[in-house]
Amino acid sequence: MLAWHTAPLQVRDVPVPSPAPGELLVRVLASGVCRTDLHVVDGDLPVHRPHVTPGHEVVGTVEVAAGDFAVGERVGIAWLRHTCGTCRYCLRGAENLCPSSLYTGWDADGGYASYAVVPADYAHRLPVGYRDVELAPLLCAGIIGYRALERASVPAGGRLGIYGFGGSAHLAAQVAIARGAVVHVVTRSAEARSLALSLGAASAGSAPPEPLDSAILFAPVGPLVPACLAALDRGGVLAIAGIHLTDVPPLNYQEHLFQEREIRSVTSNTRADARAFLAFAAAHRLHVEVSEYPLAGAARALDDLRAGRVRGAAVLVPNEAVSAGQSS
């Protein structure tokens, strides 16, 4: 089967993986290209296993069943793939903080391949009414955006600022708007501004036009943190959504933190987060903006993401699906 490996990024022909007891073998139909993949490939996040296959937004069909999944069922594989279940974090419902946690595309091979395996306990059932390529970004961009929104503690009818507007941000914005928030998007991209306004954002520009109750920083750019904090109203909360962030410049207590402003990080997600977001996506038809690439074009997709050329979320699909206009 075709599979991409990291360090350096290269494509190889490797055997189809054999699932261990309790694991599913999944034939990959679509695999999202996440900024975390880019950080792994670029070395910002050193790989946990040499030559690991990236990709943790995987949609596929079950070839070998386990748990309560059936052969032929469409399933999702996300970032979180193992927790111990016994540490104090797991026991209090914070399995995303488990010291023994393992991750798809970092500790174990992911979806930049023709097949993948996943423990059945960490596979996800998917909402109907979406194409494979639309479902893939939901499995990390959507889930992490949802957790970031929860961490941002947007009050009812509150004013939310979103900094950066890629795959995760355009989904989180829709959830926030559906909940009644006023959303202001800050991005340099004219195309992203147009998309934000089309999705219902109240503004899209270089700065929010009013003080914010909450903000989410999706761009992995540390120098934006002071600007985000300065835009917050009293008691405002900034959630930083990425797994990687460049260095943050010094903060001024009076300007950036006084009046009970807060900074919160976002670390992975729990399976409860995933279930809650996927249930929301089932009840509220989200617009998922995707740019499709053939599996063999993974390097180009990552280059485009690195350069800011991707509209919405990049998604890899089997080569023949691109040429045939995949629409499952």
C-alpha positions as CSV (number, residue, x, y, z in Angstrom):
1,M,0.0,0.0,0.0
2,L,1.0,3.6,-0.4
3,A,2.1,5.4,2.8
4,W,4.0,8.6,3.6
5,H,6.7,8.6,6.3
6,T,8.3,11.5,8.1
7,A,11.9,12.6,8.9
8,P,12.3,13.3,6.0
9,L,8.9,13.2,4.3
10,Q,8.9,10.5,1.7
11,V,6.4,8.1,0.1
12,R,6.9,4.3,0.3
13,D,5.2,1.1,-0.7
14,V,4.7,-0.9,2.5
15,P,2.6,-3.9,3.6
16,V,-1.0,-3.4,4.7
17,P,-0.9,-3.1,8.6
18,S,-2.2,-6.0,10.7
19,P,-4.6,-4.9,13.4
20,A,-3.8,-6.1,17.0
21,P,-6.6,-7.5,19.1
22,G,-9.2,-4.8,19.8
23,E,-8.1,-2.8,16.8
24,L,-9.9,-1.9,13.5
25,L,-8.3,-2.1,10.1
26,V,-9.6,0.8,8.1
27,R,-9.4,1.5,4.4
28,V,-8.7,5.2,4.1
29,L,-11.2,7.2,2.1
30,A,-10.0,10.7,3.2
31,S,-7.4,12.1,5.4
32,G,-7.3,15.7,6.6
33,V,-4.0,17.7,6.5
34,C,-3.7,19.4,9.9
35,R,-1.2,22.1,10.9
36,T,0.0,19.6,13.6
37,D,1.1,17.3,10.7
38,L,3.1,20.3,9.4
39,H,4.7,20.8,12.8
40,V,5.7,17.1,12.9
41,V,7.0,17.2,9.3
42,D,8.9,20.4,9.9
43,G,10.4,19.2,13.2
44,D,8.6,21.7,15.4
45,L,7.2,18.7,17.2
46,P,9.8,15.9,17.1
47,V,8.3,12.6,16.1
48,H,7.7,10.1,18.9
49,R,8.5,7.2,16.5
50,P,10.9,7.4,13.6
51,H,9.3,7.2,10.1
52,V,5.8,7.6,11.5
53,T,3.0,8.1,8.9
54,P,1.3,11.5,9.6
55,G,-2.4,12.1,9.5
56,H,-5.0,12.1,12.3
57,E,-8.2,13.2,10.6
58,V,-9.0,9.9,8.9
59,V,-12.3,8.7,7.4
60,G,-12.5,5.2,6.2
61,T,-14.5,2.0,6.1
62,V,-13.9,-0.9,8.4
63,E,-12.1,-3.9,6.8
64,V,-11.4,-5.9,9.9
65,A,-13.9,-5.3,12.8
66,A,-13.5,-5.1,16.5
67,G,-15.5,-3.8,19.5
68,D,-19.0,-2.9,18.4
69,F,-18.0,-1.8,14.9
70,A,-19.0,-3.8,11.8
71,V,-17.2,-4.5,8.6
72,G,-18.1,-1.9,6.0
73,E,-19.1,0.8,8.6
74,R,-17.7,4.3,8.0
75,V,-15.6,5.4,11.0
76,G,-13.3,8.2,12.0
77,I,-9.8,8.1,13.4
78,A,-8.7,11.2,15.4
79,W,-5.6,12.5,17.2
80,L,-6.1,10.8,20.6
81,R,-5.7,7.0,20.3
82,H,-4.8,5.8,23.8
83,T,-5.0,6.8,27.5
84,C,-4.3,4.8,30.6
85,G,-7.7,5.2,32.2
86,T,-6.3,4.9,35.7
87,C,-4.3,8.1,36.4
88,R,-5.8,11.0,38.3
89,Y,-6.4,13.0,35.1
90,C,-8.3,10.1,33.4
91,L,-10.3,9.5,36.5
92,R,-11.5,13.1,36.7
93,G,-12.5,13.2,33.1
94,A,-9.4,15.0,31.8
95,E,-8.0,12.1,29.7
96,N,-6.4,14.7,27.3
97,L,-3.9,15.4,30.1
98,C,-3.0,11.7,30.6
99,P,0.8,11.3,30.9
100,S,0.5,8.0,29.1
101,S,-1.5,9.3,26.2
102,L,-0.6,8.3,22.6
103,Y,-1.5,10.0,19.3
104,T,-2.3,9.1,15.8
105,G,0.3,10.3,13.3
106,W,2.8,11.0,16.1
107,D,3.2,7.8,18.2
108,A,1.5,5.5,15.7
109,D,1.0,5.5,11.9
110,G,-1.8,7.7,10.7
111,G,-3.9,8.4,7.6
112,Y,-1.5,9.5,4.9
113,A,-1.8,5.9,3.6
114,S,-4.1,3.5,2.0
115,Y,-4.9,1.7,5.2
116,A,-4.7,2.5,8.9
117,V,-5.4,0.8,12.2
118,V,-7.0,2.2,15.4
119,P,-8.1,0.8,18.7
120,A,-11.8,0.4,18.5
121,D,-12.3,2.3,21.8
122,Y,-10.8,5.4,20.1
123,A,-12.6,5.2,16.8
124,H,-15.6,7.5,16.2
125,R,-19.0,7.0,14.5
126,L,-19.6,9.8,12.1
127,P,-22.7,12.0,11.3
128,V,-24.6,11.3,8.1
129,G,-25.2,13.8,5.4
130,Y,-21.5,14.7,4.9
131,R,-19.1,13.6,2.2
132,D,-15.9,11.8,3.2
133,V,-13.8,14.8,2.5
134,E,-16.1,17.0,4.6
135,L,-15.9,14.6,7.6
136,A,-12.2,14.4,7.7
137,P,-11.5,18.0,9.0
138,L,-14.2,17.5,11.7
139,L,-11.9,14.9,13.4
140,C,-9.3,17.3,14.6
141,A,-9.9,20.8,13.2
142,G,-13.5,20.5,14.3
143,I,-12.9,18.8,17.6
144,I,-10.1,21.0,18.7
145,G,-12.0,24.1,17.6
146,Y,-14.9,22.9,19.7
147,R,-12.6,22.4,22.7
148,A,-11.0,25.8,22.2
149,L,-14.5,27.3,22.1
150,E,-15.3,25.6,25.4
151,R,-12.0,26.8,26.9
152,A,-12.8,30.4,25.8
153,S,-15.9,30.5,27.9
154,V,-17.9,32.7,25.6
155,P,-20.9,34.1,27.6
156,A,-24.4,34.0,26.2
157,G,-24.6,36.5,23.3
158,G,-20.9,37.3,23.8
159,R,-18.4,38.8,21.5
160,L,-15.8,36.3,20.3
161,G,-12.6,37.2,18.4
162,I,-11.0,34.5,16.2
163,Y,-7.4,35.1,15.1
164,G,-6.5,33.1,12.0
165,F,-9.1,31.5,9.9
166,G,-8.1,28.1,8.5
167,G,-9.6,24.6,8.8
168,S,-10.3,24.7,12.6
169,A,-11.3,28.3,12.9
170,H,-14.0,28.2,10.1
171,L,-15.7,25.3,11.9
172,A,-15.4,26.8,15.4
173,A,-16.9,30.1,14.1
174,Q,-20.0,28.3,12.9
175,V,-20.5,26.6,16.3
176,A,-20.1,29.9,18.1
177,I,-22.5,31.7,15.7
178,A,-25.1,28.9,16.1
179,R,-24.9,29.4,19.8
180,G,-25.6,33.1,19.5
181,A,-22.1,34.6,19.7
182,V,-21.1,37.7,17.8
183,V,-17.9,36.6,15.9
184,H,-15.2,38.9,14.8
185,V,-12.5,37.4,12.6
186,V,-8.9,38.7,12.4
187,T,-6.9,37.5,9.4
188,R,-4.6,39.0,6.7
189,S,-6.1,36.8,3.9
190,A,-8.7,38.5,1.8
191,E,-10.0,35.1,0.8
192,A,-10.4,34.0,4.4
193,R,-12.2,37.3,5.2
194,S,-14.6,36.6,2.4
195,L,-15.2,33.1,3.7
196,A,-15.7,34.4,7.3
197,L,-18.3,36.9,6.3
198,S,-20.1,34.3,4.1
199,L,-20.4,32.1,7.2
200,G,-22.0,34.8,9.3
201,A,-19.1,36.6,11.0
202,A,-20.0,40.1,12.1
203,S,-16.7,41.5,10.9
204,A,-13.5,40.2,9.3
205,G,-10.4,42.5,9.2
206,S,-7.2,43.5,10.9
207,A,-8.6,44.1,14.3
208,P,-12.0,43.5,16.1
209,P,-14.2,46.6,16.1
210,E,-15.3,46.3,19.7
211,P,-13.9,44.8,23.0
212,L,-14.1,41.1,23.2
213,D,-15.5,38.8,25.9
214,S,-13.4,35.9,24.5
215,A,-10.8,35.2,21.9
216,I,-9.3,32.1,20.3
217,L,-5.9,32.2,18.8
218,F,-5.6,29.6,16.0
219,A,-2.5,31.0,14.3
220,P,0.6,29.6,15.8
221,V,2.2,33.0,16.1
222,G,3.3,34.0,19.6
223,P,3.6,37.8,18.9
224,L,-0.2,37.8,18.4
225,V,-0.8,37.0,22.1
226,P,-0.4,40.5,23.4
227,A,-2.7,41.9,20.7
228,C,-5.4,39.3,21.5
229,L,-5.2,40.1,25.2
230,A,-5.3,43.9,24.6
231,A,-8.5,43.3,22.6
232,L,-10.2,41.6,25.5
233,D,-12.8,43.4,27.7
234,R,-12.7,43.1,31.5
235,G,-12.9,39.5,32.5
236,G,-12.1,38.3,29.0
237,V,-10.6,34.9,28.2
238,L,-8.0,34.0,25.5
239,A,-7.8,30.4,24.5
240,I,-4.7,29.3,22.5
241,A,-5.7,26.4,20.3
242,G,-2.5,25.1,18.8
243,I,-0.1,22.4,20.0
244,H,2.8,24.6,18.9
245,L,3.3,28.4,19.3
246,T,6.3,30.6,18.5
247,D,7.7,32.5,21.4
248,V,5.4,35.0,23.1
249,P,6.9,38.5,23.6
250,P,6.9,40.1,27.1
251,L,3.5,41.0,28.4
252,N,2.5,44.2,30.3
253,Y,0.5,43.3,33.4
254,Q,-1.7,46.5,33.3
255,E,-2.3,46.4,29.6
256,H,-2.7,42.7,29.0
257,L,-3.7,40.8,32.2
258,F,-5.2,43.2,34.7
259,Q,-9.0,43.4,35.1
260,E,-9.0,39.6,35.4
261,R,-8.1,38.7,31.8
262,E,-7.1,35.1,31.4
263,I,-4.9,33.0,29.1
264,R,-5.8,29.3,28.7
265,S,-4.1,26.7,26.6
266,V,-5.8,23.8,24.8
267,T,-4.3,20.4,25.1
268,S,-5.6,17.7,22.7
269,N,-9.2,16.6,23.4
270,T,-11.2,14.0,25.3
271,R,-13.4,11.4,23.6
272,A,-16.3,13.2,25.3
273,D,-15.3,16.4,23.4
274,A,-15.3,14.4,20.1
275,R,-18.7,12.9,20.8
276,A,-20.2,16.2,21.7
277,F,-18.8,18.0,18.6
278,L,-19.8,15.2,16.2
279,A,-23.3,15.2,17.7
280,F,-23.4,19.0,17.1
281,A,-22.3,18.4,13.5
282,A,-25.1,15.9,13.1
283,A,-27.7,18.3,14.5
284,H,-26.4,21.4,12.7
285,R,-25.2,21.0,9.1
286,L,-21.8,22.7,9.0
287,H,-20.3,24.1,5.9
288,V,-16.9,22.4,5.6
289,E,-14.6,24.2,3.2
290,V,-12.2,21.7,1.7
291,S,-9.4,21.7,-0.8
292,E,-8.8,18.2,-2.2
293,Y,-5.4,16.7,-3.0
294,P,-4.5,13.2,-4.2
295,L,-2.7,11.0,-1.6
296,A,0.4,11.1,-3.7
297,G,0.3,14.9,-3.5
298,A,0.7,15.1,0.3
299,A,3.9,17.0,0.1
300,R,2.2,19.7,-2.1
301,A,-0.7,19.9,0.3
302,L,1.7,20.5,3.2
303,D,3.6,23.1,1.2
304,D,0.3,24.9,0.4
305,L,-0.7,24.8,4.1
306,R,2.8,26.2,5.1
307,A,2.4,29.0,2.6
308,G,-1.2,29.9,3.5
309,R,-2.6,28.8,0.1
310,V,-5.2,26.4,1.4
311,R,-8.8,27.6,1.5
312,G,-10.5,26.0,4.5
313,A,-9.0,22.5,5.1
314,A,-6.8,20.4,2.9
315,V,-7.8,16.8,2.5
316,L,-6.0,13.9,0.9
317,V,-8.0,11.3,-1.0
318,P,-7.1,8.2,-3.0
319,N,-5.6,9.2,-6.3
320,E,-8.4,7.7,-8.3
321,A,-11.0,9.5,-6.2
322,V,-9.6,12.9,-7.2
323,S,-9.6,12.1,-10.9
324,A,-13.2,10.7,-10.6
325,G,-14.5,13.6,-8.5
326,Q,-15.0,11.8,-5.2
327,S,-18.4,12.4,-3.7
328,S,-19.2,9.6,-1.3
